[in-house]
Amino acid sequence: MSSWPEKSQILKEQLRLRTEPIAYRRLEKAEELGKIKNVRPWTAGQVFCQAPFLVRVQKMTVGVTNDDNLGVRCKRIHGLLATNEKAMEQEAAMLANTWMPSIEEGMKQQHDYPRIPPGEAIVLAPLGADKFEPEVILIYGNPAQIMMLMCGMQKIEYERFTFHFIGEGACADSLGQCYTTGKPAVAIPCYGERAMGQVKDDEIVIALPPGEIDRAIKGMAILEKIGFRYPISEIGGMLDPSPLLAALYPPEKTKS
């Protein structure tokens, strides 16, 4: 298969993506950021929700160390800071005033978080920029685009995909879930991702292990030859679809 710039371009063409696929990597040592070209340091107070926006829309390469001014809650989810029961209790108490009905219920959420093991830094860049070897690839799109990508993977090897919704902090449902399980993870971005990360109303996200990109690209190419591609052609809700369906799904020939 081709290099990351070529793979990124193929994905954008196959799915008509509005924004760039994202490469993510956790770094053991902060000095590793110095080996990556044109990394934007994290200076102002920010939250992780904003990092994917800067990468996929503004096409920046963003590096964050565990000393940078990123929200502590974000650091504990995304591989920059270890957590403990006291820290989780503090977060649960904070969330009990917003999204959770009580501290006790908030603690259930805290224990459900798929947290990336902490290192000294993380880096995100457009996949097509080929700045480093990614550990997770994030692709934002509308439900039809993400559906076609998953159908492409199923065309090569079937599996029943599952998704999670943890509530606020749902970036863990994509990036964290994929990183900790090594499996594709579809997620519905949360309020924070939409308010601060500028995720649009019609967008969802899938996180993929890098090895799944070839599978998706190959499968979507096969489906396109059959007649299944994005954007999806509309047959019409008031029309007889039989002629088109007969062409796409020819009846099985019975043995005499």
C-alpha positions as CSV (number, residue, x, y, z in Angstrom):
1,M,0.0,0.0,0.0
2,S,1.1,3.6,-0.3
3,S,2.6,6.1,2.1
4,W,0.6,8.1,4.7
5,P,0.3,11.2,2.4
6,E,-1.1,9.0,-0.3
7,K,-3.4,7.1,2.0
8,S,-4.7,10.3,3.5
9,Q,-5.5,11.7,0.0
10,I,-7.2,8.4,-1.0
11,L,-9.4,8.6,2.1
12,K,-10.3,12.2,1.4
13,E,-11.2,11.4,-2.2
14,Q,-13.1,8.2,-1.4
15,L,-15.2,9.8,1.3
16,R,-15.2,13.5,0.2
17,L,-14.0,14.4,3.7
18,R,-14.3,18.1,4.7
19,T,-11.3,18.0,7.0
20,E,-8.0,16.2,7.4
21,P,-7.5,12.7,8.9
22,I,-5.5,13.1,12.2
23,A,-2.5,11.1,13.3
24,Y,-2.0,10.8,17.1
25,R,1.0,9.5,19.0
26,R,1.9,9.3,22.7
27,L,5.6,10.0,23.5
28,E,7.5,8.6,26.4
29,K,9.8,11.6,26.6
30,A,9.0,15.3,25.9
31,E,12.3,15.8,24.0
32,E,10.9,13.6,21.3
33,L,8.8,16.5,20.2
34,G,11.9,18.3,19.1
35,K,12.4,15.7,16.4
36,I,9.1,16.5,14.8
37,K,9.0,19.3,12.3
38,N,7.0,22.5,12.9
39,V,5.3,21.4,16.1
40,R,3.1,24.1,17.6
41,P,3.8,24.2,21.4
42,W,0.8,24.3,23.7
43,T,1.1,27.7,25.5
44,A,-2.3,29.2,26.3
45,G,-4.8,27.5,28.6
46,Q,-6.7,25.0,26.5
47,V,-8.6,21.7,26.5
48,F,-7.9,18.6,24.4
49,C,-11.2,19.2,22.4
50,Q,-9.4,22.0,20.6
51,A,-6.4,20.0,19.4
52,P,-8.3,17.9,16.8
53,F,-9.8,21.2,15.4
54,L,-6.3,22.8,15.1
55,V,-5.1,19.7,13.2
56,R,-7.9,18.7,11.0
57,V,-9.1,22.2,10.0
58,Q,-6.1,24.5,10.5
59,K,-3.6,21.7,9.5
60,M,-1.3,22.4,12.4
61,T,1.0,20.0,14.2
62,V,0.2,20.2,17.9
63,G,2.5,19.0,20.7
64,V,1.5,18.9,24.3
65,T,3.8,18.0,27.3
66,N,2.6,17.0,30.8
67,D,3.9,20.4,31.9
68,D,1.8,22.4,29.5
69,N,-1.3,24.4,30.3
70,L,-3.8,21.7,29.3
71,G,-6.8,20.9,31.5
72,V,-5.9,18.3,34.1
73,R,-8.9,16.2,33.3
74,C,-7.8,16.1,29.7
75,K,-4.3,15.1,30.7
76,R,-5.6,12.1,32.7
77,I,-7.6,10.8,29.8
78,H,-5.1,11.4,26.9
79,G,-1.8,10.1,28.1
80,L,-0.2,12.9,30.0
81,L,-1.0,12.3,33.7
82,A,-1.8,9.3,35.9
83,T,-5.0,9.3,37.9
84,N,-6.0,8.0,41.3
85,E,-9.1,7.6,43.4
86,K,-8.8,11.1,45.0
87,A,-8.5,12.7,41.6
88,M,-11.4,10.7,40.2
89,E,-13.5,11.7,43.2
90,Q,-12.7,15.4,42.6
91,E,-13.7,15.1,38.9
92,A,-16.9,13.2,39.9
93,A,-17.9,16.0,42.3
94,M,-17.3,18.6,39.6
95,L,-19.4,16.6,37.1
96,A,-22.2,16.1,39.7
97,N,-22.9,19.8,39.3
98,T,-23.2,19.5,35.5
99,W,-23.6,16.2,33.6
100,M,-23.9,13.6,36.3
101,P,-26.8,13.1,38.8
102,S,-24.6,12.5,41.8
103,I,-21.0,12.0,42.9
104,E,-21.6,8.3,43.1
105,E,-22.8,8.1,39.5
106,G,-19.9,10.3,38.4
107,M,-17.5,7.8,40.0
108,K,-19.1,5.1,37.8
109,Q,-18.2,7.2,34.8
110,Q,-14.7,7.8,36.1
111,H,-14.0,4.1,36.4
112,D,-15.4,3.5,32.8
113,Y,-12.9,5.9,31.2
114,P,-10.5,4.1,28.8
115,R,-7.4,6.1,29.8
116,I,-4.2,6.2,27.7
117,P,-1.1,5.3,29.8
118,P,0.7,8.5,30.8
119,G,3.9,9.6,29.1
120,E,5.6,13.0,28.9
121,A,4.0,14.3,25.7
122,I,1.5,13.7,23.0
123,V,1.5,14.9,19.4
124,L,-1.2,15.3,16.7
125,A,-0.7,16.2,13.1
126,P,-2.5,15.9,9.7
127,L,-2.0,12.3,8.6
128,G,-1.0,13.5,5.2
129,A,1.8,15.6,6.6
130,D,3.7,12.4,7.5
131,K,5.3,13.9,10.6
132,F,5.6,10.7,12.6
133,E,4.3,7.1,12.7
134,P,0.7,7.3,14.2
135,E,-0.6,5.0,17.0
136,V,-4.2,6.1,16.3
137,I,-5.8,7.7,13.3
138,L,-8.9,9.9,13.8
139,I,-11.4,10.6,11.0
140,Y,-14.3,13.0,11.4
141,G,-17.2,12.8,9.0
142,N,-20.9,12.6,8.7
143,P,-22.7,9.3,9.6
144,A,-22.8,8.2,5.9
145,Q,-19.1,8.8,5.4
146,I,-18.2,6.8,8.5
147,M,-20.7,4.1,7.6
148,M,-19.0,3.6,4.2
149,L,-15.6,3.4,5.8
150,M,-16.8,0.7,8.2
151,C,-18.5,-1.1,5.3
152,G,-15.2,-1.0,3.5
153,M,-13.5,-2.8,6.4
154,Q,-16.3,-5.4,6.5
155,K,-15.9,-6.0,2.8
156,I,-12.4,-7.3,3.5
157,E,-13.2,-9.1,6.8
158,Y,-16.6,-9.0,8.5
159,E,-16.9,-8.0,12.2
160,R,-19.7,-6.4,14.1
161,F,-18.5,-3.0,15.2
162,T,-19.6,-1.6,18.6
163,F,-19.5,1.9,19.9
164,H,-19.6,3.5,23.4
165,F,-21.0,6.8,24.8
166,I,-19.5,7.8,28.1
167,G,-21.1,11.3,28.0
168,E,-19.1,14.4,28.5
169,G,-15.5,13.5,27.7
170,A,-16.5,11.4,24.8
171,C,-13.1,11.9,23.1
172,A,-12.2,8.9,25.2
173,D,-14.8,6.9,23.4
174,S,-12.8,7.3,20.2
175,L,-9.2,8.0,20.8
176,G,-8.9,6.4,24.3
177,Q,-11.0,3.3,23.4
178,C,-9.0,2.6,20.2
179,Y,-5.6,3.2,21.9
180,T,-6.4,0.9,24.9
181,T,-8.1,-1.9,22.9
182,G,-6.4,-1.8,19.5
183,K,-9.8,-1.9,17.9
184,P,-11.8,0.6,15.7
185,A,-13.9,2.9,17.9
186,V,-16.8,5.0,16.6
187,A,-18.0,7.8,18.9
188,I,-20.6,10.6,19.1
189,P,-18.6,13.8,20.0
190,C,-19.8,15.4,23.2
191,Y,-20.9,18.9,24.1
192,G,-17.3,20.1,24.8
193,E,-16.0,18.8,21.5
194,R,-18.7,20.7,19.7
195,A,-18.5,23.9,21.7
196,M,-14.7,24.1,22.0
197,G,-13.5,21.7,19.3
198,Q,-15.9,23.1,16.7
199,V,-17.2,19.6,15.7
200,K,-20.2,20.2,13.5
201,D,-23.8,19.0,14.3
202,D,-23.6,16.4,11.5
203,E,-20.2,15.0,12.4
204,I,-19.2,11.9,14.3
205,V,-15.7,10.4,14.6
206,I,-14.0,7.0,14.2
207,A,-10.6,6.1,15.7
208,L,-8.6,3.5,13.8
209,P,-5.4,1.5,14.5
210,P,-3.1,2.4,11.6
211,G,-3.2,-1.1,10.3
212,E,-6.9,-0.8,9.5
213,I,-6.5,2.0,7.0
214,D,-5.4,-0.3,4.2
215,R,-8.4,-2.6,4.9
216,A,-10.8,0.3,4.7
217,I,-9.3,1.8,1.5
218,K,-9.2,-1.6,-0.2
219,G,-12.8,-2.5,0.8
220,M,-14.2,0.9,-0.3
221,A,-12.6,0.5,-3.7
222,I,-14.2,-2.9,-4.1
223,L,-17.6,-1.5,-3.0
224,E,-17.3,1.4,-5.5
225,K,-16.8,-1.0,-8.4
226,I,-20.1,-2.7,-7.3
227,G,-21.9,0.6,-7.2
228,F,-21.7,1.6,-3.5
229,R,-19.9,4.8,-3.0
230,Y,-20.1,8.2,-1.2
231,P,-21.9,10.4,-1.8
232,I,-24.8,8.0,-1.7
233,S,-27.2,8.1,-4.6
234,E,-30.8,8.7,-3.6
235,I,-33.3,6.3,-5.1
236,G,-36.3,8.2,-3.7
237,G,-38.8,7.4,-1.0
238,M,-41.8,7.3,-3.4
239,L,-40.3,5.3,-6.3
240,D,-40.1,1.6,-7.1
241,P,-36.5,0.6,-6.4
242,S,-36.9,-2.9,-7.8
243,P,-34.9,-2.4,-11.1
244,L,-31.9,-0.8,-9.3
245,L,-32.0,-3.4,-6.5
246,A,-32.2,-6.2,-9.1
247,A,-29.0,-4.9,-10.7
248,L,-27.1,-4.6,-7.4
249,Y,-28.5,-7.8,-5.8
250,P,-29.1,-10.3,-8.6
251,P,-31.3,-13.2,-7.5
252,E,-29.5,-16.5,-6.8
253,K,-29.7,-19.1,-9.5
254,T,-31.3,-22.2,-8.2
255,K,-29.8,-25.6,-9.0
256,S,-31.9,-28.0,-11.0
